[in-house]
């Protein structure tokens, strides 16, 4: 019997851009997209890491190239899109996985520089990537955009004001884009992870106090692995999710089911 669901998950012939594709959730997503048939364009600032990941994907039988770009700079995003379209002909999928955080800081002590640094990458950068890529998707009347949000777009932890603002803003602007671009057959969604074991969270999860906060508030009792997030991204990037747009899919091990926070 033919399995139409599995066919709709297939990404053969699709071209996918993944920002932040050299580590963490972005890296897991890049490998997953390539394993399902997509030609992956990894975007990041670290040429050595990006080239290594794209090489590893190709060695595993996938298709990938690396483009060095800073997503906080509009001209570099434009160059990324121009290069992808000229080399691969189209852009079917965009995954905005690039993101940063800063050390836990009382809100009254967050500097303007720290605020701008987080918002410029997590919100402004993601917005400009969506905007620029969407112009290509509008022409082809097809596209899947998945923005990587956060648990902190749904609720907040103390000492994380800039990060929470960036992810909350990303959730709202995703809804706006989904409404505007639906007529072009472009789906725009957010995947909002809880705590995931990545290089960005290593410092937090290695701290005994914060680790206990995470596991005591997560019904599944552990942080996620990157692949547990990328699997949901792959679904939203496929035609199996063709009727989902403007939504935030929370993948947090059950944290927000009870929405309780314990600090001991």
C-alpha positions in Angstrom: 0.0 0.0 0.0 1.4 3.4 -1.0 2.3 5.6 2.0 1.3 9.1 1.0 2.4 10.6 4.3 6.0 9.4 3.9 5.9 10.8 0.3 4.9 14.2 1.6 7.8 14.2 4.0 10.2 13.6 1.2 12.3 16.7 0.3 14.0 15.5 -2.9 14.7 18.4 -5.2 14.1 21.0 -2.5 16.6 23.8 -1.8 16.9 24.7 1.9 18.8 27.5 3.6 19.6 26.9 7.3 21.1 29.9 9.2 23.1 28.9 12.2 23.6 25.6 10.5 27.1 24.8 11.8 26.1 23.8 15.4 23.2 22.8 17.7 19.7 22.7 16.4 20.8 24.2 13.0 23.4 21.5 12.5 20.9 18.7 13.3 18.4 20.3 11.0 20.9 20.6 8.1 21.7 16.9 8.4 18.1 16.0 8.6 17.1 18.0 5.6 20.0 16.6 3.5 19.1 13.0 4.6 15.6 13.6 3.3 16.8 14.7 -0.1 17.2 18.5 0.2 20.1 20.5 -1.1 21.2 22.4 2.0 22.8 25.8 2.1 24.4 26.3 5.5 24.9 29.9 6.6 27.0 31.2 9.4 29.9 33.4 10.5 32.5 30.7 11.3 33.9 29.5 8.0 35.9 26.6 9.5 32.9 25.1 11.3 30.5 25.7 8.4 32.8 24.2 5.9 33.4 21.2 8.1 29.6 20.5 8.6 28.8 20.9 4.9 31.7 18.6 4.1 30.4 16.0 6.6 27.0 16.1 5.0 28.4 15.5 1.6 30.6 12.7 2.9 27.4 11.1 4.3 25.9 11.2 0.8 23.9 14.5 1.1 24.1 17.7 -0.8 25.4 20.8 1.0 27.3 24.1 0.5 28.4 26.7 3.0 28.0 30.4 2.7 29.7 32.7 5.2 27.3 35.5 6.2 26.3 37.5 9.3 22.5 37.5 9.6 22.5 40.8 11.4 23.7 42.5 8.2 21.1 43.0 5.5 23.7 43.2 2.7 25.2 39.9 3.6 21.7 38.3 3.7 21.0 39.7 0.3 24.2 38.2 -1.0 23.3 34.8 0.5 20.0 34.8 -1.3 21.4 36.0 -4.6 24.1 33.3 -4.5 21.7 30.5 -3.6 19.2 31.4 -6.4 22.0 31.9 -9.0 23.6 28.6 -8.1 20.6 26.4 -7.2 17.8 28.1 -9.0 15.3 28.5 -6.2 14.7 28.5 -2.4 12.0 26.2 -1.1 12.8 26.1 2.6 14.3 28.6 5.1 15.1 27.6 8.7 16.2 30.5 10.9 18.2 28.7 13.5 20.9 31.4 14.1 20.6 32.8 17.6 22.6 34.0 20.6 22.0 34.7 24.3 23.9 36.6 26.9 24.8 35.7 30.5 22.0 35.9 33.0 21.8 39.6 33.9 19.3 41.5 36.1 17.1 43.6 33.8 18.2 46.9 35.3 21.8 46.1 34.4 21.3 44.9 30.8 23.4 47.2 28.6 22.3 48.8 25.4 25.1 46.9 23.6 23.9 43.6 25.0 20.3 44.3 24.1 21.2 45.3 20.6 23.4 42.3 20.1 20.7 39.8 21.0 17.9 41.6 19.2 20.0 42.2 16.0 20.6 38.5 15.5 17.5 36.8 17.1 14.8 39.1 15.8 16.1 41.6 13.3 18.3 39.0 11.6 15.5 36.5 11.4 13.1 39.1 10.1 15.4 40.2 7.3 16.2 36.6 6.3 12.5 35.9 6.1 11.8 39.1 4.1 14.6 38.6 1.7 14.0 34.9 1.1 10.3 35.5 0.8 10.8 37.7 -2.3 12.2 34.7 -4.1 9.5 32.4 -2.7 6.7 34.8 -3.8 8.0 34.6 -7.4 7.8 30.8 -7.4 4.5 30.7 -5.4 5.9 28.2 -2.9 7.9 28.3 0.4 8.3 26.9 3.9 9.8 29.1 6.6 10.5 27.8 10.0 11.8 30.2 12.7 13.4 28.7 15.8 11.8 30.4 18.7 12.0 29.4 22.4 10.2 28.4 25.5 10.8 31.9 26.5 8.6 33.2 23.8 5.8 31.5 25.7 6.8 32.3 29.3 9.9 33.9 30.8 12.7 33.1 33.2 14.2 35.8 35.3 17.5 37.5 34.2 16.8 36.8 30.5 14.9 40.0 29.4 16.7 40.6 26.0 16.4 36.9 25.0 12.8 36.7 26.0 12.0 39.9 24.1 13.7 38.6 20.9 11.8 35.3 20.9 8.5 36.8 21.9 8.9 39.3 19.0 9.8 36.5 16.6 6.6 34.6 17.5 4.5 37.7 16.7 6.2 38.7 13.5 5.9 35.1 12.3 2.1 35.4 12.6 2.1 38.6 10.6 4.2 37.0 7.8 2.1 33.9 7.7 -1.1 36.0 7.2 0.4 38.2 4.5 2.2 35.4 2.5 -0.5 32.7 2.6 -1.8 33.9 -0.7 1.6 33.0 -2.2 1.5 29.4 -0.8 4.2 30.2 1.8 3.9 28.6 5.2 5.6 30.4 8.1 5.8 28.8 11.5 7.8 28.8 14.8 9.3 25.8 16.6 9.8 26.8 20.2 12.2 24.5 22.0 12.6 24.1 25.7 16.1 23.6 27.0 18.2 21.7 24.5 21.8 20.4 24.8 23.7 22.7 22.4 26.9 24.7 22.7 24.7 27.8 23.5 23.1 26.1 26.5 26.2 24.3 27.7 27.1 27.0 30.3 23.5 27.0 31.7 23.1 23.2 31.9 26.5 22.8 33.4 25.5 25.0 36.3 23.9 22.8 39.0 21.3 25.4 40.1 20.0 26.0 36.6 20.2 22.3 35.6 17.9 21.6 38.6 15.6 24.3 37.5 15.3 22.8 34.1 14.7 19.2 35.1 12.4 20.1 38.0 10.2 22.0 35.6 10.3 19.6 32.7 7.8 16.7 33.2 10.0 14.5 31.0 12.8 15.2 33.4 15.7 16.1 31.0 16.9 18.6 28.4 16.2 17.7 24.7 18.7 16.5 22.1 19.0 18.7 19.0 17.5 16.0 16.8 14.3 16.0 18.9 13.8 19.6 17.8 15.0 19.2 14.2 12.5 16.4 13.6 9.7 18.9 14.2 11.3 21.5 11.9 11.6 18.9 9.2 7.9 18.1 9.4 7.0 21.8 9.1 9.4 22.2 6.2 7.6 19.4 4.3 4.4 19.2 2.4 3.0 17.0 5.2 2.5 20.3 7.0 0.9 22.2 4.1 -2.2 23.3 6.2 -0.2 24.6 9.1 0.8 28.3 9.1 1.2 31.1 11.7 1.6 28.6 14.5 4.1 28.0 17.3 4.9 24.4 18.0 6.3 24.2 21.5 8.7 21.3 22.0 9.6 21.6 25.7 9.2 18.2 27.3 5.9 19.4 28.9 7.2 22.5 30.7 4.4 24.8 29.5 1.8 22.2 30.1 1.8 23.2 33.7 3.6 26.5 33.3 5.2 26.3 36.7 8.6 27.5 37.6 10.5 26.4 40.7 13.7 28.1 41.9 15.4 26.5 44.9 
